[in-house]
Amino acid sequence: MDRSPLDTRHDEVRSERAGFVGRHEEMRRLREALRPGRSIVVVRGEAGTGTSRLVDEVLGEAEFVEWTQLRGTCPDSPEPAALEVVASALAQLPYRAGLPDRMPPFTGVVGLVVPELADRLPMAPAAAADPDVRRGLLPRAVRTLLASLGDTVLVLEGIHHADPATLGLLDHLTDMMPVGLRLVVTEDAAPGLPVLGIRVPGGTRCEELLVGPWTPEETERFVRLWGGRYSEVPPGELPELATLVHTLSGGFAGAAGALLDDAVELLRAGGADGTRGGEVLAAVREAGVPGRVGREFARRCAPLTEDARRIVAAAAVLDRPVPADVLADVAECPPERAAAAVDACVRRSVLRAAGPWLSFRHPLDRRAALARVPGPRVARLSLRAARILHQSTDGPLPLVDLARLYTAAGRVHEGLRCLVVAADRAAAAGDYATATRLYARTVAEDPRAGGRVRAAVKLARTAQLARAGEQVVAAVRTVLDEDDPPPRLRGEIRLHLSVVLRNQTGGALDSLEEVARAIPDLEASDPQTAARAMAVAAIPSIQGWPLDRHRHWLDRGDTLAEQVTDPVARAAIAANRATALMLVGDPSAWRAAQALRGPAASAMEAAHHARGWTNLAHAASALGYGTRARGFLDRAVAGLADTSSPYLEGLVQTARLVLAWHGGHWDGLHADADHTTRLYQEIPDLTAEAMLVRGLISLHVLGDVPRARHDLAEAARTTCYDTGFILTSSAAAGARIHLEAGRPGQACEAVEDVLRRIEHTQGWVWAGEVLPVAVEALHGSGRTARARRLVADFAAGSANGDAPAAQAALAVCRALLAEAADRPDEAVDLLADAETRWRLLDRPLDAARAAEARGRCLLDLRGEAAARDVQDVVEVYRQLGARWDVARCRRLLRRHAIVTTHRRGRLGYGDRLSPREEEVARLVVRGRANRDIAESLVLSTRTVEHHVARIMRKQNAASRADIALPEGKEAAPDPGTVLPHGVGWRM
């Protein structure tokens, strides 16, 4: 039976709904091998990868259910009964198929092996009483019996456990296979094991399939499908949960399912309602060994010798890939017996061999093995393992493993020394993520207050350049509150903590208050670090202090500059000083940036230089200096070449997103922003900036107003230390949506909070993104006087700044006020000036907006004669890909009764949908309400209602739910997957 690709995809979807993920190529090959006629299929895979499930899924499909299906499993025992797997398969025949009434007499010999068939077959010949005769007749009898059944699938699982009699029978059977027989065997394909040879005669198709563990992507698909069946799992946690499950299970399907099911059962048994975030994640992290995994591991270990069990215990304690001789040494297994013991462990899939290295298949197997070792023996083996690693390791010592082993052996102080040295080594190499994780462990595990304080200083320092979650902040604050650090260290810890708070886990005011508390301690004990703290306090934020207070700390820090001799501190201060000046458009910022050009003597100094360049790229972009911003970014990338800082790498990525947005380079930008949002979701300002760009693309390019509104609001809610771009851009875009929908009052509400923040901080240089749309909203709400006051303050506050974007926005604001005062000629001139400024700054969307406003004024002045100007703007928007803006301009032309028609008259579509109707239908199919469709397409709700009615009439649809897109017009998927915000700025 031929099957279309659509049928195959349907089967894949059905399988995934049942929790069977991936394997689509293997399923396709297995189907094709079974269809033509006699064939042999060998399915290989490690225990737990799902070889049996793969066979089940295919044989359960409609085209095979009418076939006779026989299945047996080779017993996993040292001395299996002869032919047991074949006998158990044939014993299913009375329930699977009818047998012909007249079978040759010699087939009765099968009844001697399979008692369930004795009354369905002829009496066995008398000669069959002789075992040799019976063995000779049996292959022919089995072949004849199977040939009588027509289309038949014989599945023999675990063929690597087969006894010699079974293998001999298979050889005879495959020599002359019946035409309708398909033989499927599954075999353990653990790395390092030889594969079983099966004879394949000429003319018989043979297919070999290898089933490996799931990839991370397949594990995530499984976790999402699993999560859909349990209310305990918040959707936003699924990606992180999938990563954790893949790490613990190694991608083995059975282990992954058992781990998740046990975690949920644990929650339910404890009375958890599963509605609070993190419960399932925490349960999986803290899970021991899932019952199914433990039982399966015990089954594989059961036949092992004492030597092999000692090898397994040593591997569990070491918990790292090691050569066989190291395992034998730790296990105290004599070399002459060790090879056989290791071979047994690999054959039983207890350990995995990768060249000379041995390890467990996944961490859950290791946990199961460790649980079988008594505590005192674990301590003794751990100490022995630590000493052997010291002696046998060439190159750098595995300090983290040594720390774990010493701690398990009860040598806590030795373990902590190893942990601190490992963290110091990682920090010196620029691996701040690893250093932060190890310092955090040290703070948590050190029983001495002095040790915790010293580790907390290092932890807070490296956490600035890593992904520091709430647990890092909590650990540092616990040390501050409970361990009474001396003033110098207390001040240093607070300084570093303030940077972590503003960058990653807190907010602007929290961060500023922390650094303000640090400065008095530092001034009295460490003027160098005090100068650095003042440079941190100098960084402004739209959510922070008034700018004068930041300038105060900048000036105070300059008075201490000569006392700073440490190169790392000088680099940090230089980066912060240039950043602070650039953010407010101070002309001296360009000279301050030159201090970052010097060579770096250490990885930490280079990281601060790179941080400074990325900050300057963000700030210069906001000022309107896109080309210079890209130059700063190139320097930052070069500086990061020899370091590993996830935070700085993310900062570079978000700067690229913002530059691409401003420059009109939008191809693939939504996908890039979505990827960055997912990747850095625990660092608020990074994910907020990426989410903002994603929302802006959703609005202008995709015309998806509901999704854009969600992303814009989440970006504003998520940001911690916004320096003037996220909140202003989000508010401006939200206000434009309201204005286009005829809601000026709600547009005013959308910008009011940001305007108050700008007035409080006096950060007028940041107002360029939001003030033009604020002027429109305020005038539309009858509050033109407030708009005039804001523009006057904007002009005064940005007059002395080097901020060309602010000056271009100021020209737009003045033009809008002139238009409101019925001075269209003045407005046209100001808007032409603004358009020129925006084009010189390589801001095509802003330039097009100014041109659109100018076209609107010209329409009021000249009527239809000015239509060409607006149509030119439509073409600019179209080339940019700004679908939403094209629709807005066309609506402007319609309001002035200007329509463009084809020379041959209006195109008729008959029963087909027009392009506009297809757009409406696409949004209806995606579940959008009429109001959302109206906002997305810049139409009135009444017009959308008319379009929906016509679509239903053309398609004979009884309701909106019956609307479908024409064949070949697939509904575009929702752009991006919305994830809850995670938990930098850039100090």
Summary of the structure (lengths in Angstrom):
residues: 987
radius of gyration: 35.9
end to end distance: 66.4
largest distance: 117.8
contacts: 3469
relative contact order: 0.04
helix: 67%
strand: 4%
